[in-house]
Amino acid sequence: MNERIDQLLHAWLDGELAPGEADELLAALREDRSRLAELEALERLADRARALPPPPLPEGFVERTLDRLRGEPPPRRRRPRMPALLQRRFELGLAHVAFALVALVAVALAAGRMGFERGQQEAVAAIAASDAGRVELVRFALRAGDATRVELAGSFNGWTPAPLERRPDGTFETVLPLEKGRHEYAFRVDGTWQPDPAARAAVDDGFGGRNSVLEF
């Protein structure tokens, strides 16, 4: 299933997604919202790649190409030998560029898959590094006594469902440190998404459902 979703995501980015495949992708994203965050990250990465300037043509490329089209052998030029020190610096420079590109791709892909524990660690670090008043502890709770598993996902954790702790009274809850601002979220109760009945506002999630809105 994951392999099929990967194929649909790449077809979307390449502009080769058929109408039937578009419906299939939307259905998959409804089931796993973390893949939606992954798609957004891939789109941002593709936009950055498209914004890069085209590489310059090598010296004499046009002339050599025209010579080949005319059927004439290109003139042989002796390649100047690069001093050993410059050669080493050049190789190191290429290695650094390659490493930076690989790191950028890894970060973009990992953004959609970031786990709840990683989100908590970063949020705690944000508290220590932020100015007073920027971060606030927020309690998320849902009374669902008949449920066996309740999860929370939102814009603050990459829409990666994270389990809530069950209390003896049938309430599922967790406390998260969030930066002040606007956050969208939803609960998943035994696999079914639903908004927070205690939320003051909700918006369309784009898949026929509703997301709760928290703003402070």
C-alpha distance (Angstrom), angle and dihedral (degrees) to the residues before:
residue distance angle dihedral
M1 . . .
N2 3.79 . .
E3 3.80 90.1 .
R4 3.81 90.1 52.8
I5 3.83 91.5 49.7
D6 3.82 89.4 50.2
Q7 3.82 89.2 53.8
L8 3.81 91.6 50.1
L9 3.82 92.2 47.5
H10 3.80 92.3 52.6
A11 3.81 91.1 45.4
W12 3.82 88.0 53.1
L13 3.80 92.0 51.7
D14 3.83 91.5 46.9
G15 3.81 92.2 49.5
E16 3.82 91.1 -119.7
L17 3.80 99.9 113.6
A18 3.81 112.6 131.4
P19 3.85 119.0 -139.4
G20 3.80 92.0 -107.9
E21 3.79 91.1 48.5
A22 3.82 90.1 51.1
D23 3.81 89.7 60.1
E24 3.79 89.5 47.1
L25 3.81 91.3 51.8
L26 3.81 93.1 48.1
A27 3.81 90.4 51.2
A28 3.82 90.4 50.7
L29 3.81 91.9 49.2
R30 3.80 90.2 51.7
E31 3.80 89.0 57.7
D32 3.81 96.5 44.0
R33 3.79 115.0 28.5
S34 3.78 91.6 179.2
R35 3.83 87.0 72.4
L36 3.82 88.0 56.3
A37 3.81 88.5 58.5
E38 3.81 88.0 48.2
L39 3.82 91.0 52.4
E40 3.80 91.0 50.6
A41 3.81 90.2 50.0
L42 3.83 91.0 50.0
E43 3.81 90.9 49.3
R44 3.80 90.7 52.0
L45 3.80 89.8 49.4
A46 3.81 91.2 49.0
D47 3.81 90.3 49.8
R48 3.82 89.7 53.0
A49 3.79 90.8 49.4
R50 3.81 92.0 49.6
A51 3.81 89.7 49.7
L52 3.81 92.6 57.3
P53 3.81 114.5 104.9
P54 3.82 115.8 -109.5
P55 3.80 113.9 -98.3
P56 3.81 114.9 -101.3
L57 3.80 117.9 -103.2
P58 3.80 115.8 -107.6
E59 3.77 116.3 -101.5
G60 3.80 111.1 -83.7
F61 3.81 93.7 10.4
V62 3.81 95.0 128.6
E63 3.80 93.1 47.6
R64 3.81 93.1 48.7
T65 3.79 91.5 48.0
L66 3.80 92.3 51.1
D67 3.81 90.6 47.7
R68 3.80 90.7 53.6
L69 3.79 91.5 48.6
R70 3.80 89.3 52.9
G71 3.77 90.2 49.5
E72 3.76 92.7 -115.5
P73 3.80 118.8 133.3
P74 3.81 111.5 -115.8
P75 3.77 115.9 -111.9
R76 3.77 112.5 -97.0
R77 3.73 112.9 -120.1
R78 3.70 123.3 -167.8
R79 3.75 109.9 -118.7
P80 3.79 111.4 -128.7
R81 3.74 112.7 -120.5
M82 3.78 114.5 -115.9
P83 3.79 115.4 -132.9
A84 3.80 112.3 -107.7
L85 3.81 94.0 -114.9
L86 3.81 93.5 51.2
Q87 3.79 90.4 44.7
R88 3.80 90.1 55.2
R89 3.82 92.6 48.4
F90 3.79 90.0 48.3
E91 3.81 91.5 52.3
L92 3.80 91.7 47.7
G93 3.80 90.2 49.9
L94 3.80 91.0 53.6
A95 3.80 90.5 48.1
H96 3.81 91.4 52.7
V97 3.81 92.0 49.5
A98 3.82 91.3 49.2
F99 3.80 91.5 48.3
A100 3.81 91.4 50.2
L101 3.81 92.2 51.2
V102 3.80 92.5 48.7
A103 3.80 90.7 48.3
L104 3.82 91.5 50.4
V105 3.81 91.7 52.5
A106 3.81 91.9 46.0
V107 3.80 92.2 51.4
A108 3.81 92.5 48.4
L109 3.81 92.8 50.5
A110 3.78 93.9 43.2
A111 3.82 91.3 53.1
G112 3.79 91.9 71.7
R113 3.83 93.0 46.2
M114 3.82 100.6 43.4
G115 3.81 109.0 138.2
F116 3.76 127.6 -128.4
E117 3.81 93.8 -110.6
R118 3.80 90.6 54.6
G119 3.80 88.4 50.5
Q120 3.80 90.8 52.3
Q121 3.82 92.1 49.5
E122 3.79 91.9 50.3
A123 3.80 91.0 46.5
V124 3.81 91.5 52.5
A125 3.80 89.4 48.4
A126 3.81 88.5 50.0
I127 3.79 89.8 56.7
A128 3.79 91.8 54.4
A129 3.80 93.1 46.2
S130 3.80 99.9 40.4
D131 3.75 131.1 86.8
A132 3.79 118.3 -102.3
G133 3.79 112.4 -79.4
R134 3.81 97.7 22.3
V135 3.82 95.9 97.8
E136 3.77 128.0 46.2
L137 3.81 133.4 -176.1
V138 3.82 110.2 -116.5
R139 3.81 125.1 -165.9
F140 3.81 116.5 -145.9
A141 3.80 114.2 -164.9
L142 3.79 136.7 168.6
R143 3.80 126.7 -179.2
A144 3.81 106.4 -138.4
G145 3.78 107.3 147.3
D146 3.82 95.1 171.4
A147 3.82 94.5 49.6
T148 3.78 122.4 100.8
R149 3.82 96.4 -161.8
V150 3.80 132.3 20.0
E151 3.80 121.8 -176.4
L152 3.79 134.4 -173.3
A153 3.79 126.3 -143.7
G154 3.78 131.3 170.2
S155 3.75 148.9 141.2
F156 3.81 88.5 -76.0
N157 3.83 94.6 65.1
G158 3.82 103.0 31.7
W159 3.83 91.7 -96.2
T160 3.79 89.9 -73.4
P161 3.84 108.1 150.4
A162 3.81 111.2 -121.8
P163 3.82 123.6 -171.7
L164 3.79 120.3 -111.0
E165 3.80 123.7 -140.5
R166 3.79 116.6 -104.9
R167 3.82 118.6 -130.3
P168 3.81 124.8 -153.4
D169 3.82 90.9 -107.4
G170 3.83 91.7 60.1
T171 3.81 94.9 -100.5
F172 3.80 118.9 134.9
E173 3.78 113.8 -152.7
T174 3.78 148.8 158.4
V175 3.80 136.7 178.5
L176 3.81 120.3 -133.8
P177 3.81 132.9 -178.2
L178 3.81 107.1 -127.1
E179 3.77 132.3 -178.8
K180 3.76 113.8 -116.4
G181 3.78 113.0 -95.6
R182 3.79 138.9 70.9
H183 3.82 121.1 -33.5
E184 3.81 131.4 178.2
Y185 3.78 120.5 -154.3
A186 3.81 145.2 156.0
F187 3.79 139.5 -166.9
R188 3.80 124.5 -120.4
V189 3.80 110.3 -149.7
D190 3.80 112.9 -167.2
G191 3.81 89.1 -28.9
T192 3.83 97.7 -43.7
W193 3.80 120.6 110.3
Q194 3.79 119.6 -133.5
P195 3.82 136.5 162.7
D196 3.77 123.5 -112.4
P197 3.83 107.8 -89.5
A198 3.81 89.0 -152.8
A199 3.82 94.7 54.9
R200 3.77 118.8 111.8
A201 3.81 94.7 -140.4
A202 3.80 140.6 20.3
V203 3.81 135.8 -171.5
D204 3.79 136.9 -162.1
D205 3.82 110.3 -84.8
G206 3.82 93.3 -152.1
F207 3.81 92.9 -113.3
G208 3.79 101.0 76.6
G209 3.80 94.6 -85.0
R210 3.78 137.7 90.3
N211 3.80 133.6 -107.0
S212 3.77 121.8 -154.2
V213 3.80 117.7 -125.2
L214 3.78 125.4 -140.4
E215 3.78 117.7 -172.9
F216 3.78 126.9 171.5
